[in-house]
Amino acid sequence: MFAQTNEDDDFIFQGYILSEDSIPMENVYIINYRNTKIVATDESGYFKTWVKEGDSLMVNHIALSPKILHGNNRPASDNINYITYNSYMIGNVSSNDFKKELELFDLNMKQIKDELKIPEPKMRGLDSLNANRYDNEPISPGLDLRILLELLKKKKK
């Protein structure tokens, strides 16, 4: 029989890491500052590691705020640690101007249709090559698969 042993003054520090709303947190890293040993929590948030009296351990997870734990030899049920979620502040996010993107899209579609020599339809019906029977709008900017295949054939030549 093998026994798990370590240095004489080491003991097992064990506990649970839960989110602030009591959800067990899996794959949270517990890092011992003294010896830089790292353990990860399991699916129930449980962890177990060897420590010395007075060791400080960092709780590290991208979704959680950092927290320092202090090693003790209490049972795991007495070491339930609730960690708050980490909030990230980001600056203003802006996308490209929609009208400019639409103009570029229309220009590209015109170039494709000119290259394929497809006349611009006045009104697209279900018999049109560009018809989209699921689109309530009578004019749809897309190409169907047949037109795309024609374009690819021309490109190979």
C-alpha positions in Angstrom: 0.0 0.0 0.0 1.3 3.4 -0.9 0.8 6.4 1.3 0.9 9.9 0.1 3.6 11.7 2.1 5.4 14.9 1.9 7.8 16.9 4.1 7.1 16.6 7.8 5.6 20.0 8.2 3.4 19.9 5.1 -0.3 19.1 5.2 -3.1 18.7 2.7 -5.1 21.9 2.1 -8.4 21.1 0.4 -11.6 22.9 -0.4 -14.1 24.1 -3.0 -14.2 27.1 -5.4 -17.7 28.3 -6.2 -18.8 31.3 -8.1 -20.6 34.1 -6.2 -23.9 32.4 -7.2 -22.8 29.0 -5.8 -21.9 27.4 -9.1 -18.9 25.0 -8.8 -16.1 26.3 -10.9 -14.1 23.7 -12.9 -10.5 24.3 -14.1 -9.8 27.1 -11.7 -6.0 27.2 -10.9 -4.8 27.3 -7.3 -1.2 28.5 -7.4 1.0 28.2 -4.3 3.2 31.4 -4.1 5.9 29.6 -2.1 6.7 26.7 -4.4 4.7 27.8 -7.5 2.9 24.4 -7.6 -0.4 24.6 -9.4 -3.5 22.4 -9.0 -6.8 22.7 -10.9 -10.3 22.3 -9.5 -12.5 19.4 -10.7 -16.0 19.6 -12.0 -17.4 20.0 -8.5 -14.9 22.9 -7.8 -12.9 20.6 -5.4 -9.1 21.1 -5.1 -6.4 19.4 -2.9 -2.8 20.3 -2.6 0.1 20.0 -0.1 1.0 23.3 1.7 3.0 24.5 4.7 1.6 26.5 7.5 1.2 30.1 6.4 1.3 29.4 2.6 -0.6 31.8 0.4 -2.4 30.5 -2.7 -3.8 32.5 -5.6 -7.1 31.6 -7.2 -6.7 32.2 -10.9 -9.4 31.9 -13.6 -10.3 34.3 -16.4 -14.0 34.6 -15.4 -13.2 35.1 -11.7 -11.6 37.9 -9.7 -8.2 37.0 -8.2 -8.4 35.9 -4.6 -5.7 34.8 -2.1 -6.4 31.7 0.1 -4.3 30.8 3.1 -3.5 27.1 3.6 -5.1 25.4 6.6 -5.8 21.8 7.6 -9.5 22.1 8.0 -11.8 19.6 6.1 -12.8 20.5 2.6 -16.4 21.2 3.7 -15.1 24.0 5.9 -13.1 25.6 3.0 -15.8 26.7 0.6 -14.6 29.8 -1.2 -17.0 32.0 -3.1 -15.3 34.0 -5.8 -16.8 37.0 -7.5 -17.0 37.2 -11.3 -14.4 39.4 -13.0 -15.7 42.3 -14.9 -13.8 43.7 -17.9 -14.2 47.3 -19.1 -13.8 47.9 -22.8 -13.8 51.1 -24.6 -16.4 52.2 -27.2 -16.8 49.7 -30.0 -17.7 51.0 -33.4 -18.2 49.1 -36.7 -17.7 50.3 -40.2 -20.4 52.5 -41.6 -23.2 50.3 -42.8 -24.0 52.5 -45.9 -20.4 52.3 -47.0 -20.4 48.5 -46.6 -23.6 48.2 -48.6 -22.2 50.4 -51.4 -19.1 48.2 -51.6 -21.3 45.1 -51.7 -23.5 46.6 -54.5 -20.3 47.5 -56.4 -18.9 44.0 -56.1 -22.3 42.5 -57.1 -22.4 44.7 -60.2 -18.8 43.7 -61.2 -19.7 40.0 -60.8 -22.9 40.4 -62.9 -21.0 42.5 -65.5 -18.4 39.8 -65.8 -21.0 37.1 -66.2 -23.0 39.3 -68.5 -26.2 39.0 -66.5 -28.7 41.7 -67.2 -30.1 43.6 -64.2 -33.6 42.4 -63.6 -36.4 44.9 -63.4 -38.4 42.8 -60.9 -37.3 39.4 -59.8 -39.9 36.7 -59.8 -39.6 33.0 -58.9 -38.5 32.2 -62.5 -35.5 34.5 -62.2 -32.0 33.0 -61.6 -31.7 35.3 -58.6 -35.0 34.5 -57.1 -35.2 33.9 -53.4 -38.6 32.5 -52.6 -38.1 33.0 -48.9 -37.4 36.7 -49.3 -40.5 38.9 -49.1 -38.6 41.7 -50.9 -39.0 41.6 -54.7 -35.4 42.5 -55.2 -32.7 40.5 -53.5 -29.0 41.4 -53.8 -27.7 37.8 -53.7 -26.6 35.3 -56.4 -27.7 31.7 -56.5 -25.5 28.7 -56.8 -25.9 28.4 -60.6 -24.5 31.9 -61.2 -21.7 31.3 -58.8 -20.8 28.0 -60.6 -20.8 29.9 -64.0 -18.4 32.5 -62.5 -16.1 29.7 -61.2 -16.1 28.1 -64.7 -15.1 31.3 -66.3 -12.3 31.9 -63.8 -10.8 28.4 -64.6 -10.5 29.2 -68.3 
